[in-house]
Amino acid sequence: MFRPQTILAFRIVLAAIGIVGTIYFGSQFVKEAVNPNTNQPYTTSSPIKNVIPVELETIFVVVMLVGFGTLSYGVVVSRSDKPTDFYPV
């Protein structure tokens, strides 16, 4: 159905999306926590109504962990089907 390289690339992209989203919304959460009553110049309101940045950060952390988990699983599975003398000592 899909080649292993395609699935591996999808896992890398999924982990990268999680990292970028976590950094972006995490920094917004920290800025709002440090200065709760000021309007920060380089922050935007949440694109999803009634969702605070800490919830979005949590969602992206979960996406990042799923990406890393499936990536590591794919690497282990792809290496486990090779004979033991395949790897140099």
Secondary structure as UniProt FT lines:
FT   HELIX           4..34
FT   TURN            36..37
FT   TURN            41..42
FT   TURN            49..50
FT   HELIX           53..80
FT   HELIX           84..86
//
